[in-house]
Amino acid sequence: MSIAAISWSVSPRDGGQFWGQRMALATSEDMARGLFLQSALKAVRELGDEALEKRCVSACGQARFFDFFNYPIRQHLQMLSVAMPSLATRHGDVEQALWLMGHCVAMDFLESEAGRTMQVLVRGEAKRLVNNLPSTYQVSVNGVRSVKWTGPQCCRFSMKRDFLPAAFHEGMLVAMLERMDASKVKVVGRQVDVLDSEYDISWQ
């Protein structure tokens, strides 16, 4: 395990959990699709630089991921453990770096074959998108997700056994909703356990 994985902790808002703890909880059944991991590497390059991307490749042991192959989620966590200290310094703090990475990953997903198919299915409507979030996420990563509507344009989106911090998903969700017919999108996430989180989503 890298020094970064041992010594670097995400913010207090995320429960102060070490990447090492998240990696320790990952089993052989916790997987992510290659398109998700490849987008994460691309985001590291865009938000950081080529040298940081190479360090992440070295940490996870793989330079190229095939879109519809499954890979251990541990490889994504290894990338983040290496990338986050540098990206946090460059972009102000850890949460902002995670948010930006999530936003970049979502934008890349929206341009992929799976992302374009999803946009056709939801017809550009924010509510359809939110209702399809559990299945959309399932295309990329393992875990259990659910939506509970609290109003016509507001809901709580819950994730269980998801290995990425809340700020990352905030950026992803904002990017996807802004591609729809939504305006004034607001996503507020919170970590309720190491691998469980909730998101209050609203728009106009």
C-alpha positions as CSV (number, residue, x, y, z in Angstrom):
1,M,0.0,0.0,0.0
2,S,1.3,3.4,-0.9
3,I,2.3,6.0,1.7
4,A,-0.5,8.2,0.4
5,A,-3.1,5.6,1.0
6,I,-1.9,5.2,4.6
7,S,-1.3,8.9,5.5
8,W,-3.9,10.8,3.6
9,S,-7.4,11.1,5.0
10,V,-10.4,12.7,3.3
11,S,-12.1,15.6,5.0
12,P,-14.0,15.4,8.3
13,R,-17.2,15.7,6.3
14,D,-16.4,12.3,4.9
15,G,-15.9,10.8,8.4
16,G,-12.1,11.1,8.2
17,Q,-11.8,7.7,6.6
18,F,-8.5,6.6,5.2
19,W,-8.3,5.3,1.6
20,G,-6.6,2.3,3.2
21,Q,-9.7,1.5,5.2
22,R,-11.9,1.6,2.1
23,M,-9.4,-0.7,0.2
24,A,-9.4,-3.1,3.2
25,L,-13.2,-3.4,2.9
26,A,-13.1,-4.2,-0.8
27,T,-13.7,-7.8,-1.7
28,S,-13.2,-9.7,-4.9
29,E,-16.9,-9.0,-5.8
30,D,-16.5,-5.2,-5.6
31,M,-16.0,-4.3,-9.2
32,A,-16.1,-1.3,-11.6
33,R,-16.5,-1.2,-15.4
34,G,-13.4,-0.2,-17.4
35,L,-15.2,2.9,-18.8
36,F,-15.5,4.2,-15.3
37,L,-11.8,3.6,-14.5
38,Q,-10.6,5.0,-17.8
39,S,-12.6,8.1,-17.3
40,A,-11.0,8.5,-13.9
41,L,-7.5,8.3,-15.4
42,K,-8.5,10.9,-18.0
43,A,-9.8,13.2,-15.2
44,V,-6.5,12.9,-13.4
45,R,-4.7,14.0,-16.5
46,E,-7.1,16.9,-17.1
47,L,-7.1,18.1,-13.5
48,G,-3.5,17.3,-12.8
49,D,-0.9,16.5,-15.4
50,E,0.7,13.6,-17.3
51,A,3.2,12.9,-14.6
52,L,0.4,12.5,-12.0
53,E,-1.5,10.2,-14.4
54,K,1.7,8.0,-14.8
55,R,2.0,7.8,-11.0
56,C,-1.7,6.6,-10.8
57,V,-1.1,4.0,-13.5
58,S,1.9,2.7,-11.6
59,A,-0.2,2.6,-8.4
60,C,-3.0,0.6,-9.9
61,G,-0.8,-1.5,-12.2
62,Q,-2.8,-0.8,-15.4
63,A,-2.6,1.9,-18.1
64,R,-5.6,1.0,-20.2
65,F,-9.1,-0.3,-19.2
66,F,-11.5,-1.8,-21.7
67,D,-15.0,-0.2,-21.4
68,F,-17.2,-3.2,-20.7
69,F,-14.7,-5.3,-18.7
70,N,-14.9,-5.5,-14.9
71,Y,-12.0,-4.5,-12.8
72,P,-11.5,-4.5,-9.0
73,I,-12.7,-1.3,-7.4
74,R,-9.5,-1.4,-5.4
75,Q,-7.7,-0.2,-8.5
76,H,-9.8,3.0,-8.6
77,L,-9.1,3.6,-4.9
78,Q,-5.4,3.1,-5.5
79,M,-5.6,5.8,-8.2
80,L,-7.3,8.2,-5.9
81,S,-5.0,7.6,-3.0
82,V,-2.1,8.7,-5.2
83,A,-3.9,11.5,-7.1
84,M,-5.8,13.3,-4.3
85,P,-2.9,15.0,-2.4
86,S,-1.6,16.6,-5.6
87,L,-5.1,17.5,-6.9
88,A,-6.2,18.9,-3.5
89,T,-3.2,21.2,-3.5
90,R,-3.8,22.3,-7.1
91,H,-7.6,22.9,-6.7
92,G,-7.9,24.2,-3.2
93,D,-8.9,21.3,-1.0
94,V,-9.8,17.6,-1.1
95,E,-13.5,18.0,-1.5
96,Q,-13.2,20.4,-4.4
97,A,-10.7,18.0,-6.1
98,L,-13.1,15.1,-5.6
99,W,-16.1,17.1,-6.9
100,L,-14.2,18.2,-10.0
101,M,-13.1,14.6,-10.6
102,G,-16.6,13.3,-10.3
103,H,-17.8,16.0,-12.7
104,C,-15.1,15.1,-15.2
105,V,-15.9,11.4,-15.0
106,A,-19.6,12.1,-15.5
107,M,-19.0,14.3,-18.5
108,D,-16.9,11.6,-20.1
109,F,-19.6,9.0,-19.3
110,L,-22.2,11.1,-21.0
111,E,-20.1,11.1,-24.2
112,S,-19.7,7.3,-24.1
113,E,-21.9,4.7,-25.9
114,A,-23.6,3.8,-22.6
115,G,-24.0,7.5,-21.7
116,R,-25.6,8.4,-25.0
117,T,-28.0,5.4,-24.7
118,M,-29.0,6.6,-21.2
119,Q,-29.7,10.1,-22.5
120,V,-32.0,8.7,-25.2
121,L,-33.9,6.6,-22.7
122,V,-34.5,9.5,-20.3
123,R,-35.5,11.9,-23.1
124,G,-33.5,14.7,-21.6
125,E,-35.8,14.9,-18.6
126,A,-34.3,15.3,-15.2
127,K,-36.9,13.3,-13.3
128,R,-36.5,10.3,-15.7
129,L,-32.7,10.6,-15.2
130,V,-33.1,10.5,-11.4
131,N,-35.5,7.5,-11.5
132,N,-32.9,5.7,-13.7
133,L,-29.9,6.6,-11.5
134,P,-29.8,3.2,-9.7
135,S,-29.6,1.3,-13.0
136,T,-27.3,3.9,-14.6
137,Y,-24.8,3.5,-11.8
138,Q,-25.1,-0.2,-12.0
139,V,-23.7,-0.1,-15.5
140,S,-20.4,1.3,-14.0
141,V,-20.0,0.1,-10.4
142,N,-21.4,-2.4,-7.9
143,G,-23.5,-1.3,-4.9
144,V,-27.1,-0.7,-4.1
145,R,-28.8,2.6,-4.8
146,S,-32.4,3.9,-4.3
147,V,-34.4,7.1,-4.9
148,K,-37.0,8.5,-2.5
149,W,-39.0,11.5,-3.8
150,T,-39.7,14.3,-1.3
151,G,-41.3,16.7,-3.8
152,P,-41.9,17.2,-7.6
153,Q,-38.3,18.2,-8.2
154,C,-36.5,17.1,-5.1
155,C,-35.5,13.7,-3.8
156,R,-33.0,11.8,-1.6
157,F,-30.7,9.4,-3.5
158,S,-29.1,6.8,-1.2
159,M,-26.1,4.6,-1.9
160,K,-25.0,1.5,0.0
161,R,-21.6,-0.2,-0.4
162,D,-20.2,2.5,-2.6
163,F,-16.4,3.1,-2.2
164,L,-16.1,6.7,-3.3
165,P,-16.6,9.8,-1.0
166,A,-19.7,11.9,-1.2
167,A,-18.0,14.9,-2.9
168,F,-17.1,12.7,-5.9
169,H,-20.7,11.7,-6.4
170,E,-21.9,15.3,-5.9
171,G,-19.9,16.4,-8.9
172,M,-21.1,13.4,-11.0
173,L,-24.8,14.1,-10.2
174,V,-24.5,17.8,-10.9
175,A,-22.9,17.1,-14.3
176,M,-25.6,14.6,-15.3
177,L,-28.5,16.7,-14.2
178,E,-27.2,19.8,-15.9
179,R,-27.2,17.9,-19.2
180,M,-30.9,17.4,-18.8
181,D,-33.7,20.1,-18.7
182,A,-32.8,21.1,-15.1
183,S,-31.7,24.5,-13.9
184,K,-30.3,25.7,-10.5
185,V,-29.3,22.1,-9.7
186,K,-28.3,21.5,-6.1
187,V,-26.8,18.3,-4.8
188,V,-25.8,18.0,-1.1
189,G,-24.2,14.7,-0.1
190,R,-23.2,13.3,3.3
191,Q,-21.4,10.2,4.4
192,V,-23.6,8.1,6.8
193,D,-21.1,5.3,7.1
194,V,-17.8,4.4,5.5
195,L,-19.4,2.9,2.4
196,D,-22.9,4.5,2.6
197,S,-24.0,7.9,1.6
198,E,-27.1,10.1,0.9
199,Y,-27.7,12.9,-1.5
200,D,-30.4,15.6,-1.3
201,I,-31.1,16.5,-5.0
202,S,-33.2,19.4,-6.2
203,W,-33.6,21.6,-9.3
204,Q,-35.9,24.0,-11.0
